[in-house]
Amino acid sequence: MKRKNFNHTGQPTEKQHKIKIFLSRLIKNWKQWVTVLVSVIALGVSITGIYIANKANEIALKNHDITQKLSKLDFRPIIRLYTLFRPAGKIPPHFALINIGPEDALQIKVRMLTHRYSPKREKMYASIANTLYDVVIPKLSPQETKAFKFKGGSLDSNARLATPPENNIMEIRVTYRRPQDLQEFDESAFYFINPEGLWVPERSSSIESENYQKMKKALLNWKSSKNIISIYDEWKGDDLHVNDQCITCPSSATSEHKWFI
């Protein structure tokens, strides 16, 4: 038989008395303790949930940024410009646009401008644009080519703006957008009238004299001040013009070609 601990008076000790009171209160208030415990657990779960949600959101944002960056890496339309300024047999003067990039080119606009050069001042002093010669193309798919006749008078009017005509520079400016973010690309090709009276690209061997070099320098300074990107500068002229007049351009027009304008 187990003996209970009593003091000399036969009553439980003070320590035992306190334990008894504590247990009695604990049993009496157990519901309150359970409520407190549940609240503590719920708070912990809530904090953990917020932490996980924040981490998940942070990861999602990083993944979105990575996706956005990847979507812009080299995925853009690349337009090449081909020109023919003289008739070649039954083929009339024309220009052709070819998209050699992996993406569609959207909202394409082609403008023809004329810039005048002053030999005395050795700088460009005037720029003229005629919207009558503008060409608008809604879309140019990868590897697609579209050819356009030069509108009547567009080449002659450029050549007759100043005397001598060699002091004129013609610009064909091409602007277009890519589909994923509608970023715009603005590029230009420039042409000079050589000693034979023919329009030729800025890298033609027929315009290497000192006077033409001064014109090119003036043009370069003007382009820099206007923040204009030359198609030649950006694409290094790769296959831009297979020769000065582009008579044998790949995918160029033939006499049976369906002209767009």
Residue pairs with C-beta under 8 A, 6 or more apart in sequence:
4 12
5 12
5 13
5 16
6 12
6 13
7 13
12 20
26 33
71 180
71 181
72 180
72 181
74 102
75 102
75 103
75 178
75 180
76 101
76 102
76 103
76 178
76 183
76 185
77 99
77 101
77 102
77 103
77 104
77 105
77 140
77 142
77 176
77 178
77 185
78 99
78 100
78 101
78 235
79 97
79 98
79 99
79 100
79 101
79 105
79 108
79 140
79 174
79 176
79 185
79 187
80 97
80 98
80 99
80 100
80 231
80 235
80 239
80 240
81 95
81 96
81 97
81 172
81 174
81 189
81 231
81 240
82 95
82 96
82 97
82 98
82 240
82 241
82 242
82 246
82 249
82 252
83 94
83 95
83 96
83 172
83 189
83 191
83 199
83 201
83 241
83 245
83 246
84 91
84 93
84 94
84 95
84 245
84 246
84 247
84 249
84 252
84 253
85 93
85 150
85 155
85 191
85 198
85 199
85 245
86 93
86 198
86 245
87 93
88 245
88 247
89 255
90 255
91 252
91 253
91 254
91 255
91 257
92 149
92 150
93 149
93 150
93 155
94 147
94 148
94 149
94 150
94 253
94 259
95 110
95 147
95 148
95 150
95 172
96 145
96 146
96 147
96 148
96 249
96 251
96 252
96 253
97 108
97 110
97 137
97 140
97 145
97 146
97 147
97 148
97 174
98 143
98 144
98 145
98 251
99 105
99 140
99 141
99 142
99 143
99 144
100 142
100 143
101 142
102 142
103 142
103 178
103 179
103 180
104 139
104 140
104 141
104 142
104 178
104 179
105 139
105 140
105 176
105 177
105 178
106 138
106 139
106 176
106 177
106 178
106 179
106 182
107 136
107 138
107 175
107 176
107 177
108 136
108 137
108 138
108 139
108 140
108 174
108 175
108 176
109 134
109 135
109 136
109 137
109 174
109 175
109 176
110 134
110 135
110 136
110 137
110 148
110 172
110 173
110 174
111 129
111 131
111 133
111 134
111 172
111 173
111 175
112 129
112 130
112 133
112 134
112 154
112 158
112 170
112 171
112 172
112 173
113 127
113 128
113 129
113 170
113 171
113 173
114 127
114 128
114 129
114 157
114 158
114 161
114 168
114 169
114 170
114 171
115 124
115 126
115 127
115 128
115 168
115 169
115 170
115 171
115 219
115 222
116 124
116 125
116 126
116 127
116 128
116 161
116 162
116 167
116 168
116 169
117 123
117 124
117 125
117 162
117 167
117 168
117 169
117 215
117 218
117 219
118 124
118 125
118 167
119 167
119 211
119 214
122 214
122 217
122 218
123 218
123 221
123 222
124 169
124 218
124 219
124 221
124 222
128 161
130 154
130 157
132 151
133 150
133 151
133 154
135 148
135 261
137 146
140 146
140 176
145 251
146 260
147 252
147 253
147 257
147 259
147 260
148 259
148 260
148 261
149 259
149 261
151 261
155 170
155 199
158 168
158 170
158 199
159 165
159 168
159 193
159 197
159 199
161 168
162 168
165 193
165 197
166 192
166 193
166 194
166 195
166 211
167 215
168 193
169 190
169 191
169 192
169 215
169 219
170 190
170 191
170 192
170 199
171 188
171 189
171 190
171 191
172 188
172 189
172 190
172 191
173 186
173 187
173 188
173 228
174 186
174 187
174 188
174 189
174 231
175 184
175 185
175 186
175 187
176 184
176 185
177 183
177 184
177 185
178 185
186 228
186 229
187 229
187 230
187 231
187 234
188 223
188 228
188 229
188 230
188 231
189 201
189 202
189 230
189 231
189 232
189 240
190 201
190 202
190 219
190 230
190 232
191 199
191 200
191 201
191 202
192 199
192 200
192 202
192 204
192 207
192 212
192 215
193 199
193 200
194 200
194 204
194 206
194 207
195 206
195 209
196 206
198 206
198 244
198 245
200 206
200 207
200 244
200 245
201 232
201 240
201 241
201 244
202 216
202 219
202 230
202 232
203 232
203 237
203 241
204 244
205 244
206 244
223 230
231 240
232 240
242 248
242 249
242 250
246 252
253 259
